[in-house]
Amino acid sequence: MADDLSERATRPKVTVPRITTMKGSGELISMITAYDATFAALVDRAGIDMILVGDSVGTVVQGRPSTVGVTLKEMQYHVRMVHRASPQALVVGDLPFGSYQAGIGQAVDSAITLLKAGAESVKLEGGTSVAAQIEAMTRVDIPVVGHIGLTPQSYHRMGGHKVQGKAAGNQAGQRDRLIDDAHAIEQSGGFAVVLEGIPRDLAAEITSKVSIPTIGIGAGPDCDGQVLVLHDVLGLAELPLKFVKHYADMATGTVEATRQFIDEIKAGTWPDDAHSYH
């Protein structure tokens, strides 16, 4: 642990310019979600490049069926918690549904709210439909990450969480539209774009056509980086998804530790004398 802390202290702060240069250098970008100071400190100690304070907090932590109900005030709270960990990783705050769709003024105000809470950049869903909002935010020096493909805030339009970009066409969620969306994010000043839930060949095509880094989730290995939800990485989420890999089984460990705690209470062996004050 001492070595981890020492390495963290000497690791340079990850910045927006650092992320943008990684595409040209060929260094792949690592990104993971975190919603509080404890987990933010742990993933930062591991050396993650970007921490996404995602509106996925709605489904992962709050137990909602989708992210649609998450509020800006809730995102502000979770960004503040992650910021308190003082991570070396670049902190990205998610703009929740209803905090930017009404226009550029609302988008800028919402982004400022998250930056004041400790975010160093913001993320929003959509491409051509939110190009004006992205341009307005970048005009006042707010770094923006786009997000296209399977966009969870479009849950109702998509009829659930469904793979996008399989069909050719220019309608929302279709292949040609997603390519246009990626270009719109790039041209309006976004510094990176998340590609979620799209075929591998489409993700590779978009990655080759835009100058900004692409960060994939369920988009294959040809993107400039990858992101997963922390609770999936730790094996805490029960919903099986094709693009998710459990790198640990913290769910079983949590149940077993709690069961042992209960057994010791019931047996009267906890707390013992060594864990009591005198």
C-alpha positions in Angstrom: 0.0 0.0 0.0 2.9 2.4 0.8 4.2 1.9 -2.8 0.8 2.6 -4.2 0.5 5.8 -2.3 4.0 6.9 -3.2 3.3 6.2 -6.9 0.1 8.2 -6.7 2.0 11.2 -5.1 4.5 11.2 -8.0 2.0 10.5 -10.8 1.4 13.6 -12.9 -2.1 15.1 -12.8 -4.1 13.9 -15.8 -5.4 16.8 -17.8 -7.6 17.4 -20.9 -4.5 18.1 -23.1 -2.9 14.8 -21.8 -6.0 12.8 -22.8 -6.1 14.4 -26.3 -2.5 13.6 -27.0 -2.9 10.0 -26.0 -4.8 9.3 -29.3 -1.8 10.4 -31.4 0.7 8.6 -29.2 -1.2 5.3 -29.3 -1.5 5.0 -25.6 -4.9 3.6 -24.7 -7.1 5.5 -22.3 -8.5 3.9 -19.1 -11.8 5.3 -17.6 -14.0 4.0 -14.8 -17.0 5.3 -12.9 -16.9 6.3 -9.2 -19.5 8.0 -7.1 -17.8 8.7 -3.8 -14.5 9.6 -2.2 -13.7 6.0 -1.0 -13.9 4.4 -4.4 -12.5 7.4 -6.2 -9.3 7.2 -4.0 -9.0 3.5 -4.7 -9.3 3.6 -8.5 -7.0 6.6 -8.5 -4.4 4.7 -6.5 -4.6 2.0 -9.2 -3.6 4.6 -11.8 -6.9 5.1 -13.8 -6.7 8.0 -16.4 -10.2 9.3 -16.1 -12.9 9.0 -13.4 -16.5 9.4 -14.7 -18.9 10.5 -12.0 -21.7 9.0 -14.1 -25.4 9.4 -14.0 -25.3 5.6 -13.9 -25.4 6.3 -10.2 -29.2 6.1 -10.8 -29.2 2.5 -11.7 -26.1 1.3 -9.9 -26.6 3.0 -6.5 -30.1 4.4 -6.4 -31.8 1.3 -7.8 -33.7 3.1 -10.6 -34.7 1.3 -13.8 -32.9 4.0 -15.9 -30.8 7.1 -15.5 -33.6 9.4 -16.5 -34.7 10.3 -13.0 -31.2 11.5 -11.8 -31.1 15.2 -11.0 -28.4 17.8 -11.4 -28.4 18.3 -7.6 -27.6 14.6 -7.1 -24.8 14.8 -9.7 -23.4 17.9 -8.0 -23.3 15.9 -4.7 -21.5 12.9 -6.1 -19.0 15.1 -8.1 -18.2 16.8 -4.8 -17.6 13.5 -3.1 -15.2 12.3 -5.8 -13.4 15.7 -5.8 -12.7 15.3 -2.1 -10.5 12.3 -2.9 -8.2 14.7 -4.7 -7.6 12.3 -7.6 -4.8 12.6 -10.1 -7.2 11.2 -12.7 -9.2 13.6 -14.8 -12.7 14.0 -13.2 -15.6 14.0 -15.7 -19.0 15.0 -14.4 -22.1 13.6 -16.1 -24.8 16.1 -17.1 -28.1 14.3 -16.2 -31.3 14.2 -18.3 -33.1 17.6 -18.3 -30.0 19.6 -17.4 -28.9 20.6 -20.9 -31.7 19.7 -23.4 -33.6 23.0 -23.1 -30.8 25.0 -24.7 -27.4 26.5 -24.5 -28.0 28.7 -21.4 -29.2 25.8 -19.4 -26.3 23.6 -20.6 -23.7 26.2 -19.6 -25.3 26.8 -16.3 -25.5 23.1 -15.5 -21.9 22.5 -16.5 -20.7 25.4 -14.4 -22.5 23.8 -11.4 -20.6 20.6 -11.8 -17.3 22.4 -12.4 -17.8 24.4 -9.2 -18.4 21.0 -7.4 -15.0 19.7 -8.6 -15.5 18.3 -12.1 -12.7 19.1 -14.5 -14.9 18.3 -17.6 -18.4 17.3 -18.3 -20.1 14.7 -20.4 -23.5 14.8 -22.2 -25.4 12.5 -24.5 -26.1 13.2 -28.1 -24.3 14.5 -31.2 -25.9 16.7 -33.8 -28.8 17.4 -31.5 -26.6 18.9 -28.8 -23.8 20.4 -31.0 -24.9 24.0 -30.1 -24.7 23.2 -26.4 -21.2 21.7 -26.8 -20.0 24.7 -28.7 -21.4 27.1 -26.1 -19.7 25.2 -23.3 -16.3 24.9 -25.0 -16.5 28.6 -25.9 -16.3 29.4 -22.2 -13.5 26.9 -21.6 -15.6 24.0 -20.3 -14.1 20.8 -21.6 -16.8 18.4 -23.0 -16.9 14.7 -23.6 -19.7 13.5 -26.0 -21.6 10.3 -25.7 -23.3 8.5 -28.7 -24.7 5.1 -29.5 -26.6 3.5 -26.7 -27.3 6.6 -24.7 -29.1 5.6 -21.5 -31.0 8.9 -21.2 -32.7 7.9 -24.5 -34.1 4.8 -22.7 -37.7 5.5 -23.7 -36.9 6.4 -27.3 -34.8 3.2 -27.8 -37.4 1.0 -26.0 -34.8 -0.1 -23.5 -31.0 -0.5 -23.5 -30.5 -1.8 -27.1 -27.5 -1.9 -29.4 -27.4 1.0 -31.8 -25.9 1.5 -35.3 -26.8 -1.8 -36.8 -29.0 -0.4 -39.5 -27.9 2.1 -42.2 -29.7 5.4 -42.2 -29.8 8.9 -40.8 -32.4 8.5 -38.1 -31.5 8.5 -34.5 -29.5 5.4 -33.5 -28.7 4.4 -37.1 -25.2 4.0 -38.6 -24.9 7.1 -40.7 -26.4 9.3 -38.0 -23.9 8.0 -35.5 -21.0 8.9 -37.8 -22.5 12.4 -38.2 -22.9 12.6 -34.4 -19.3 11.9 -33.8 -18.2 14.5 -36.3 -20.6 17.0 -34.7 -19.0 16.5 -31.3 -15.5 16.9 -32.8 -16.4 20.0 -34.8 -18.2 21.7 -31.9 -15.2 21.4 -29.6 -15.6 18.2 -27.7 -12.3 16.7 -26.7 -13.4 13.0 -26.5 -16.4 10.9 -27.3 -17.8 7.8 -25.6 -19.1 5.1 -28.0 -21.6 2.8 -26.2 -23.3 -0.3 -27.4 -22.5 -0.2 -31.1 -21.0 -2.8 -33.5 -17.2 -3.2 -33.4 -16.7 -2.2 -37.1 -18.7 1.0 -36.7 -16.7 2.0 -33.6 -13.5 1.3 -35.6 -14.7 3.5 -38.5 -15.6 6.3 -36.2 -12.3 6.1 -34.4 -10.4 6.3 -37.7 -12.5 9.3 -38.9 -12.4 11.6 -35.9 -9.3 13.4 -34.5 -10.5 13.2 -30.9 -10.2 10.1 -28.7 -13.0 7.6 -28.7 -13.7 5.7 -25.4 -15.7 2.5 -25.9 -18.1 0.6 -23.7 -19.6 -2.3 -25.5 -18.0 -1.0 -28.8 -15.2 -3.4 -29.3 -11.4 -3.1 -28.9 -10.6 -0.7 -31.7 -11.4 2.5 -29.7 -8.8 4.8 -28.3 -9.8 3.8 -24.7 -12.3 1.9 -22.7 -14.7 2.6 -19.8 -16.7 0.4 -17.5 -18.9 0.9 -14.5 -16.9 0.2 -11.3 -19.6 -2.0 -9.8 -19.4 -4.2 -12.9 -15.6 -4.5 -12.7 -15.8 -5.5 -9.0 -18.6 -8.1 -9.7 -21.1 -6.2 -7.5 -23.7 -5.8 -10.3 -25.9 -8.8 -10.9 -27.2 -7.9 -14.4 -25.2 -9.9 -17.0 -24.1 -7.8 -20.0 -22.1 -9.1 -23.0 -19.5 -6.3 -22.8 -18.9 -6.5 -19.0 -16.1 -8.4 -17.4 -16.0 -9.1 -13.7 -12.4 -8.6 -12.6 -13.3 -9.6 -9.0 -16.2 -11.2 -7.1 -16.8 -8.6 -4.4 -20.5 -9.6 -4.2 -19.7 -13.0 -2.8 -17.0 -11.6 -0.5 -19.4 -9.0 0.9 -22.1 -11.6 1.6 -19.6 -14.0 3.2 -18.1 -11.2 5.4 -21.5 -10.0 6.5 -22.6 -13.6 7.2 -19.6 -14.1 9.4 -20.3 -10.9 11.2 -23.9 -12.0 11.9 -22.7 -15.4 13.1 -20.3 -13.9 15.6 -23.0 -11.6 17.0 -25.4 -14.4 17.4 -22.8 -16.6 19.1 -21.8 -13.8 21.4 -18.2 -13.8 20.3 -18.3 -10.3 18.8 -17.0 -8.0 20.1 -14.3 -9.8 22.0 -12.1 -8.3 24.7 -9.4 -7.3 22.2 -11.9 -5.0 20.5 -13.3 -3.4 23.6 -12.2 -0.3 25.5 -10.8 -0.5 29.0 
